[in-house]
């Protein structure tokens, strides 16, 4: 039996059709890719903030991965500290641990055929973070719960319940996500396929309302257009492979009404085709 969707995957079931890579600002070039085992890998990067390179090493036997970034834009000595990842499988249960030293953040993921669990704890904030678990409740149906918890000060800050139905026959085999948060109340995310290459989607929550569509081409390129009614902005994002190496992401966000406090912003990002642009 396959592993059920994680809480993050449930949360992004519909949202990725509307807002994927829409937060790219300025220009970025990053050659990061999966590290070749048992050797030191070097991947250059450049942006308007500075230039530098990533150093990465992965031990092929133990699954230990160490990565750090060196840049000419110095902020603090902590920016040169490594990100350490380790994964192991014990009794058919996959464990993934990541310690992000620059931000003092500890991440843990557990994948079992019945449930998944995750934790993102900010050690500099006394272990405050998001703790989540998810499971499969039926075929193509999943549910999860996440707690925003601060053991040092305020305790439980928020609790969010989510459930999703994939390939729902009532919506042309689209997806629907229902969420309830103690802070923001009830929300609905809905994606409806118009054709094999076009989807329309809507996110309706107490503090935001986004509607838009995504179109894809057989070659793998995609373009998404969305309108955020809450802040009066519109966003266009295009993603396309270039040659056999690069993935190009273009995004533009602009206010649709004169009273909107937002200012126009643009983004251009080149990344390796084998890497999700949101991960670098």
ZIQUI-V792492 format. One record per residue. N is the residue number from 1. PHI is phi in whole degrees, -180 to 180 (999 if undefined). PSI is psi in whole degrees, 0 to 359 (NA if undefined). Layout:
{{N/PHI/PSI} {N/PHI/PSI}}
//
This chain:
{{1/999/138} {2/-73/159} {3/-72/135} {4/-66/162} {5/-60/143} {6/-75/168} {7/-60/319} {8/-63/319} {9/-67/323} {10/-63/314} {11/-61/322} {12/-94/6} {13/-52/312} {14/-99/323} {15/-60/328} {16/-65/339} {17/-76/341} {18/-106/319} {19/-120/8} {20/-59/125} {21/64/14} {22/-76/353} {23/-94/7} {24/-68/128} {25/-132/143} {26/72/198} {27/-115/143} {28/-143/140} {29/-132/122} {30/-140/120} {31/-93/15} {32/-58/142} {33/-153/179} {34/-62/132} {35/-70/140} {36/-75/129} {37/-61/150} {38/63/28} {39/-154/156} {40/-80/125} {41/-106/145} {42/-127/125} {43/-126/116} {44/-75/157} {45/-148/158} {46/-153/147} {47/-158/178} {48/-68/345} {49/-85/340} {50/156/176} {51/-125/161} {52/174/203} {53/-153/153} {54/-96/137} {55/-108/131} {56/-138/141} {57/-139/133} {58/-128/127} {59/-84/118} {60/-65/335} {61/-88/314} {62/-90/341} {63/81/12} {64/-80/132} {65/-128/128} {66/-124/132} {67/-142/139} {68/-142/162} {69/-124/135} {70/-117/128} {71/-138/154} {72/-80/356} {73/-101/96} {74/-89/128} {75/-116/312} {76/-158/154} {77/-62/336} {78/-67/339} {79/-68/343} {80/-93/356} {81/-70/155} {82/-85/162} {83/-107/121} {84/-112/127} {85/-123/143} {86/-145/136} {87/-134/143} {88/-152/154} {89/-118/122} {90/-127/121} {91/53/46} {92/67/13} {93/-111/123} {94/-91/127} {95/-114/131} {96/-127/128} {97/-125/136} {98/-136/125} {99/-113/113} {100/-94/94} {101/-64/321} {102/-59/328} {103/-109/4} {104/52/49} {105/-118/133} {106/-111/127} {107/-120/140} {108/-139/135} {109/-131/137} {110/-124/131} {111/-123/115} {112/-123/158} {113/-68/347} {114/-102/324} {115/-152/165} {116/-127/152} {117/-140/150} {118/-148/154} {119/-145/135} {120/-126/105} {121/-115/129} {122/-90/104} {123/-65/329} {124/-71/348} {125/-114/29} {126/73/22} {127/88/10} {128/-66/143} {129/170/197} {130/-109/128} {131/-122/123} {132/-137/156} {133/-146/147} {134/-144/161} {135/-155/168} {136/-93/130} {137/-106/342} {138/-169/179} {139/-63/125} {140/63/18} {141/-128/131} {142/-137/155} {143/-141/150} {144/-152/161} {145/-137/140} {146/-132/137} {147/-115/128} {148/-92/104} {149/-125/137} {150/-126/98} {151/-68/341} {152/-83/325} {153/-125/276} {154/-88/356} {155/72/226} {156/-74/118} {157/-91/321} {158/-159/153} {159/-134/126} {160/-122/128} {161/-107/137} {162/-137/145} {163/-143/142} {164/-136/147} {165/-122/116} {166/-89/151} {167/51/49} {168/-72/122} {169/-65/337} {170/-75/346} {171/-127/47} {172/55/38} {173/62/35} {174/-89/193} {175/-121/147} {176/-135/137} {177/-126/129} {178/-112/135} {179/-134/150} {180/-138/127} {181/-121/142} {182/-63/331} {183/-89/315} {184/-107/0} {185/78/209} {186/-85/146} {187/-147/153} {188/-131/133} {189/-117/134} {190/-140/133} {191/-124/130} {192/-126/119} {193/-69/132} {194/-91/324} {195/-153/187} {196/-66/339} {197/-119/0} {198/-133/134} {199/-130/146} {200/-112/147} {201/-146/156} {202/-144/141} {203/-120/118} {204/-122/112} {205/-134/173} {206/-63/324} {207/-113/8} {208/-160/148} {209/-141/114} {210/-125/133} {211/-133/143} {212/-178/192} {213/-148/161} {214/-133/134} {215/-118/144} {216/-129/153} {217/-110/159} {218/-59/337} {219/-81/355} {220/105/352} {221/-72/154} {222/-144/153} {223/-140/133} {224/-126/142} {225/-129/128} {226/-141/154} {227/-120/123} {228/-96/102} {229/-66/330} {230/-65/318} {231/-112/5} {232/69/37} {233/-121/158} {234/-125/144} {235/-133/136} {236/-121/128} {237/-131/129} {238/-122/137} {239/-130/129} {240/-151/141} {241/-75/141} {242/-121/122} {243/58/220} {244/-114/11} {245/-125/310} {246/-95/153} {247/-119/124} {248/-103/129} {249/-119/125} {250/-120/135} {251/-144/146} {252/-143/128} {253/-124/132} {254/-143/148} {255/-70/141} {256/-99/345} {257/-129/150} {258/-67/335} {259/-86/0} {260/-69/134} {261/-76/350} {262/-77/152} {263/-113/153} {264/-60/143} {265/-143/150} {266/-132/154} {267/-148/142} {268/-134/128} {269/-140/128} {270/-108/125} {271/-136/168} {272/-69/145} {273/-63/334} {274/-86/2} {275/-122/138} {276/-68/127} {277/-56/335} {278/-78/348} {279/-92/354} {280/-126/NA}}
//
